[in-house]
Amino acid sequence: MGSFIVIIFNVIGQLPLTFVIIQERVGEISSQDPMDLLRNIDKNLQLFLLLIPFAAGFIGLWLVLKKLHLRPLLSIVTARKAIDWRRIFFAFLVWTLVTVLLVVGDYFISPESYEWNFTLSKFAILFIIAVLFIPIQTSLEEFIFRGYLMQGFSGLFKNSWAPLLMTSLIFGGLHLFNPEVEKLGYGILVYYIGTGLFLGIMTIMDDGIELALGFHAANNLTTALLVTSSWTAFQTESVLIDISEPSLGPELILSLLLFYPLLLLLMSYKYGWSNWKSKLISKF
């Protein structure tokens, strides 16, 4: 019931985008493909319209918790008495640093794979939209998957591993219709599911979604600002445009097999995680 209400609010949030696409359809663009119509919209407006549904969904989630479950939003965020903002900022800064180093490093190694796209006026608008709305998008996803659904599945299955697996599979499955899947094949879903597992493990071990909130915001925000391509879900006025042939690049494999494990080790050391086995496969 709760998820259905959030979906309704998300659909309501899509009405402005639907209206603009309809206007494009009856205008000069003859294509009936929604993606073609979407790509014809100014990139900053396009990003703004794509992010509005998440803001609407956030309102829906708050109502579900407040009116349906009679619980505060904090109850799906952390087991601590208050949100630990230092955890959010730490995860955000760490992954931002890693992402920037990877992008800059790849740019100098393969400059032919990128096209310089920086225009101050357009980037300034992008920056405002991204900073205001992308954290809402990423936070809503974490609140739902690593918060609301993980707690719901925990009550259903009475263990921790099934909710971790279920939320990761659903998280990956929701990316099934992204343009990236069409370009890269279903193999990219392994990356999405793996990212869901990584965020879920971090949430279970840390008794809260603060680290996941920081990581997810850093991942989407830095990507939107630094580099996009013509075939990704988000089209932005980023500094760089990736013009290389679409492929499951080594950075995705490195993330799953190197960076994610190293980040878990770093967080474990910093926050003193212990009893990994009992927490990740425990029964209630």
Contacts in CASP RR format, 6 or more apart in sequence:
PFRMAT RR
TARGET T0000
AUTHOR 0000-0000-0000
METHOD contacts of the structure
MODEL  1
MGSFIVIIFNVIGQLPLTFVIIQERVGEISSQDPMDLLRNIDKNLQLFLL
LIPFAAGFIGLWLVLKKLHLRPLLSIVTARKAIDWRRIFFAFLVWTLVTV
LLVVGDYFISPESYEWNFTLSKFAILFIIAVLFIPIQTSLEEFIFRGYLM
QGFSGLFKNSWAPLLMTSLIFGGLHLFNPEVEKLGYGILVYYIGTGLFLG
IMTIMDDGIELALGFHAANNLTTALLVTSSWTAFQTESVLIDISEPSLGP
ELILSLLLFYPLLLLLMSYKYGWSNWKSKLISKF
1 68 0 8 1.000
2 64 0 8 1.000
2 68 0 8 1.000
3 144 0 8 1.000
3 148 0 8 1.000
3 149 0 8 1.000
5 60 0 8 1.000
5 63 0 8 1.000
5 64 0 8 1.000
5 68 0 8 1.000
6 57 0 8 1.000
6 60 0 8 1.000
6 61 0 8 1.000
6 64 0 8 1.000
6 144 0 8 1.000
8 60 0 8 1.000
9 56 0 8 1.000
9 57 0 8 1.000
9 59 0 8 1.000
9 60 0 8 1.000
9 61 0 8 1.000
9 63 0 8 1.000
10 53 0 8 1.000
10 54 0 8 1.000
10 56 0 8 1.000
10 57 0 8 1.000
11 53 0 8 1.000
12 53 0 8 1.000
12 56 0 8 1.000
13 52 0 8 1.000
13 53 0 8 1.000
13 55 0 8 1.000
13 56 0 8 1.000
13 57 0 8 1.000
14 52 0 8 1.000
14 53 0 8 1.000
16 49 0 8 1.000
16 52 0 8 1.000
17 38 0 8 1.000
17 49 0 8 1.000
17 50 0 8 1.000
17 52 0 8 1.000
17 53 0 8 1.000
20 41 0 8 1.000
20 45 0 8 1.000
20 49 0 8 1.000
21 34 0 8 1.000
21 37 0 8 1.000
21 38 0 8 1.000
21 41 0 8 1.000
24 37 0 8 1.000
24 40 0 8 1.000
24 41 0 8 1.000
25 32 0 8 1.000
25 37 0 8 1.000
29 36 0 8 1.000
29 37 0 8 1.000
29 40 0 8 1.000
31 37 0 8 1.000
35 179 0 8 1.000
38 46 0 8 1.000
39 46 0 8 1.000
39 235 0 8 1.000
41 49 0 8 1.000
43 122 0 8 1.000
43 126 0 8 1.000
43 235 0 8 1.000
43 236 0 8 1.000
43 237 0 8 1.000
44 122 0 8 1.000
44 125 0 8 1.000
44 126 0 8 1.000
44 129 0 8 1.000
44 236 0 8 1.000
44 237 0 8 1.000
46 235 0 8 1.000
47 126 0 8 1.000
47 129 0 8 1.000
47 130 0 8 1.000
47 133 0 8 1.000
47 224 0 8 1.000
47 234 0 8 1.000
47 235 0 8 1.000
47 236 0 8 1.000
48 129 0 8 1.000
48 133 0 8 1.000
50 234 0 8 1.000
51 129 0 8 1.000
51 133 0 8 1.000
51 134 0 8 1.000
51 136 0 8 1.000
51 137 0 8 1.000
52 133 0 8 1.000
54 133 0 8 1.000
54 136 0 8 1.000
54 137 0 8 1.000
54 140 0 8 1.000
54 141 0 8 1.000
55 133 0 8 1.000
55 136 0 8 1.000
57 140 0 8 1.000
58 136 0 8 1.000
58 139 0 8 1.000
58 140 0 8 1.000
58 143 0 8 1.000
61 73 0 8 1.000
61 140 0 8 1.000
61 143 0 8 1.000
61 144 0 8 1.000
61 148 0 8 1.000
62 73 0 8 1.000
64 148 0 8 1.000
65 71 0 8 1.000
65 72 0 8 1.000
65 73 0 8 1.000
65 75 0 8 1.000
65 76 0 8 1.000
65 148 0 8 1.000
66 72 0 8 1.000
66 73 0 8 1.000
73 143 0 8 1.000
74 82 0 8 1.000
74 83 0 8 1.000
76 143 0 8 1.000
76 147 0 8 1.000
76 148 0 8 1.000
76 151 0 8 1.000
76 209 0 8 1.000
77 83 0 8 1.000
77 143 0 8 1.000
77 147 0 8 1.000
77 208 0 8 1.000
77 209 0 8 1.000
77 210 0 8 1.000
78 84 0 8 1.000
78 207 0 8 1.000
78 208 0 8 1.000
78 209 0 8 1.000
78 210 0 8 1.000
79 207 0 8 1.000
79 208 0 8 1.000
80 207 0 8 1.000
80 208 0 8 1.000
83 210 0 8 1.000
84 210 0 8 1.000
85 210 0 8 1.000
87 206 0 8 1.000
87 210 0 8 1.000
87 211 0 8 1.000
87 214 0 8 1.000
87 271 0 8 1.000
88 210 0 8 1.000
88 211 0 8 1.000
88 213 0 8 1.000
88 214 0 8 1.000
88 217 0 8 1.000
89 214 0 8 1.000
90 211 0 8 1.000
90 270 0 8 1.000
91 210 0 8 1.000
91 211 0 8 1.000
91 212 0 8 1.000
91 213 0 8 1.000
91 214 0 8 1.000
91 215 0 8 1.000
91 218 0 8 1.000
91 267 0 8 1.000
92 214 0 8 1.000
92 215 0 8 1.000
92 217 0 8 1.000
92 218 0 8 1.000
93 218 0 8 1.000
94 215 0 8 1.000
94 218 0 8 1.000
94 263 0 8 1.000
94 266 0 8 1.000
95 214 0 8 1.000
95 215 0 8 1.000
95 218 0 8 1.000
95 219 0 8 1.000
95 222 0 8 1.000
95 263 0 8 1.000
96 218 0 8 1.000
96 221 0 8 1.000
96 222 0 8 1.000
98 259 0 8 1.000
99 218 0 8 1.000
99 219 0 8 1.000
99 222 0 8 1.000
99 223 0 8 1.000
99 226 0 8 1.000
100 222 0 8 1.000
100 226 0 8 1.000
102 251 0 8 1.000
103 222 0 8 1.000
103 226 0 8 1.000
103 227 0 8 1.000
103 240 0 8 1.000
106 113 0 8 1.000
106 251 0 8 1.000
107 113 0 8 1.000
107 114 0 8 1.000
107 240 0 8 1.000
110 244 0 8 1.000
113 242 0 8 1.000
113 243 0 8 1.000
113 244 0 8 1.000
114 227 0 8 1.000
114 240 0 8 1.000
114 241 0 8 1.000
114 242 0 8 1.000
114 243 0 8 1.000
114 244 0 8 1.000
115 240 0 8 1.000
115 241 0 8 1.000
115 243 0 8 1.000
116 239 0 8 1.000
116 240 0 8 1.000
117 237 0 8 1.000
117 238 0 8 1.000
117 239 0 8 1.000
117 240 0 8 1.000
117 241 0 8 1.000
118 239 0 8 1.000
118 240 0 8 1.000
119 237 0 8 1.000
122 237 0 8 1.000
123 225 0 8 1.000
123 237 0 8 1.000
123 238 0 8 1.000
123 239 0 8 1.000
125 237 0 8 1.000
126 224 0 8 1.000
126 225 0 8 1.000
126 236 0 8 1.000
126 237 0 8 1.000
126 238 0 8 1.000
127 225 0 8 1.000
130 221 0 8 1.000
130 224 0 8 1.000
130 225 0 8 1.000
130 236 0 8 1.000
131 221 0 8 1.000
134 217 0 8 1.000
134 220 0 8 1.000
134 221 0 8 1.000
134 224 0 8 1.000
135 217 0 8 1.000
135 221 0 8 1.000
137 220 0 8 1.000
138 213 0 8 1.000
138 214 0 8 1.000
138 216 0 8 1.000
138 217 0 8 1.000
138 219 0 8 1.000
138 220 0 8 1.000
138 221 0 8 1.000
139 213 0 8 1.000
139 216 0 8 1.000
139 217 0 8 1.000
141 171 0 8 1.000
141 216 0 8 1.000
142 199 0 8 1.000
142 209 0 8 1.000
142 212 0 8 1.000
142 213 0 8 1.000
142 216 0 8 1.000
143 209 0 8 1.000
145 167 0 8 1.000
145 170 0 8 1.000
145 171 0 8 1.000
145 196 0 8 1.000
145 199 0 8 1.000
146 167 0 8 1.000
146 199 0 8 1.000
146 200 0 8 1.000
146 203 0 8 1.000
146 208 0 8 1.000
146 209 0 8 1.000
146 212 0 8 1.000
147 203 0 8 1.000
147 209 0 8 1.000
149 163 0 8 1.000
149 166 0 8 1.000
149 167 0 8 1.000
149 170 0 8 1.000
150 163 0 8 1.000
150 164 0 8 1.000
150 167 0 8 1.000
150 200 0 8 1.000
150 203 0 8 1.000
150 204 0 8 1.000
151 163 0 8 1.000
152 163 0 8 1.000
153 162 0 8 1.000
153 163 0 8 1.000
153 166 0 8 1.000
153 167 0 8 1.000
154 160 0 8 1.000
154 163 0 8 1.000
154 284 0 8 1.000
155 284 0 8 1.000
157 163 0 8 1.000
157 166 0 8 1.000
158 283 0 8 1.000
158 284 0 8 1.000
159 281 0 8 1.000
159 282 0 8 1.000
159 283 0 8 1.000
159 284 0 8 1.000
160 204 0 8 1.000
160 279 0 8 1.000
160 280 0 8 1.000
160 281 0 8 1.000
160 282 0 8 1.000
160 284 0 8 1.000
161 280 0 8 1.000
161 281 0 8 1.000
164 197 0 8 1.000
164 200 0 8 1.000
164 201 0 8 1.000
164 204 0 8 1.000
164 280 0 8 1.000
165 197 0 8 1.000
167 196 0 8 1.000
167 200 0 8 1.000
168 193 0 8 1.000
168 194 0 8 1.000
168 196 0 8 1.000
168 197 0 8 1.000
168 200 0 8 1.000
169 193 0 8 1.000
171 192 0 8 1.000
171 193 0 8 1.000
171 195 0 8 1.000
171 196 0 8 1.000
171 199 0 8 1.000
172 189 0 8 1.000
172 192 0 8 1.000
172 193 0 8 1.000
172 195 0 8 1.000
172 196 0 8 1.000
173 189 0 8 1.000
173 192 0 8 1.000
173 193 0 8 1.000
175 181 0 8 1.000
175 188 0 8 1.000
175 189 0 8 1.000
175 192 0 8 1.000
176 189 0 8 1.000
178 232 0 8 1.000
178 233 0 8 1.000
179 231 0 8 1.000
179 232 0 8 1.000
179 233 0 8 1.000
180 188 0 8 1.000
180 231 0 8 1.000
180 232 0 8 1.000
180 233 0 8 1.000
181 188 0 8 1.000
181 189 0 8 1.000
182 231 0 8 1.000
183 231 0 8 1.000
183 246 0 8 1.000
184 246 0 8 1.000
184 247 0 8 1.000
184 248 0 8 1.000
187 248 0 8 1.000
188 248 0 8 1.000
188 252 0 8 1.000
190 256 0 8 1.000
191 248 0 8 1.000
191 252 0 8 1.000
191 255 0 8 1.000
191 256 0 8 1.000
194 256 0 8 1.000
194 260 0 8 1.000
195 255 0 8 1.000
195 256 0 8 1.000
195 260 0 8 1.000
198 256 0 8 1.000
198 260 0 8 1.000
198 263 0 8 1.000
198 264 0 8 1.000
199 212 0 8 1.000
199 215 0 8 1.000
199 216 0 8 1.000
200 212 0 8 1.000
201 264 0 8 1.000
201 280 0 8 1.000
202 211 0 8 1.000
202 212 0 8 1.000
202 215 0 8 1.000
202 263 0 8 1.000
202 264 0 8 1.000
202 267 0 8 1.000
203 209 0 8 1.000
203 211 0 8 1.000
203 212 0 8 1.000
204 279 0 8 1.000
204 280 0 8 1.000
205 264 0 8 1.000
205 267 0 8 1.000
205 268 0 8 1.000
205 273 0 8 1.000
205 276 0 8 1.000
205 279 0 8 1.000
205 280 0 8 1.000
206 267 0 8 1.000
206 271 0 8 1.000
206 273 0 8 1.000
211 267 0 8 1.000
215 263 0 8 1.000
220 234 0 8 1.000
223 234 0 8 1.000
223 238 0 8 1.000
224 234 0 8 1.000
224 236 0 8 1.000
224 238 0 8 1.000
225 236 0 8 1.000
225 238 0 8 1.000
225 239 0 8 1.000
226 238 0 8 1.000
226 239 0 8 1.000
226 240 0 8 1.000
227 238 0 8 1.000
227 239 0 8 1.000
227 240 0 8 1.000
227 241 0 8 1.000
227 242 0 8 1.000
228 234 0 8 1.000
228 235 0 8 1.000
228 236 0 8 1.000
228 238 0 8 1.000
228 241 0 8 1.000
228 242 0 8 1.000
229 241 0 8 1.000
229 242 0 8 1.000
229 243 0 8 1.000
229 246 0 8 1.000
230 241 0 8 1.000
230 243 0 8 1.000
231 246 0 8 1.000
267 273 0 8 1.000
END
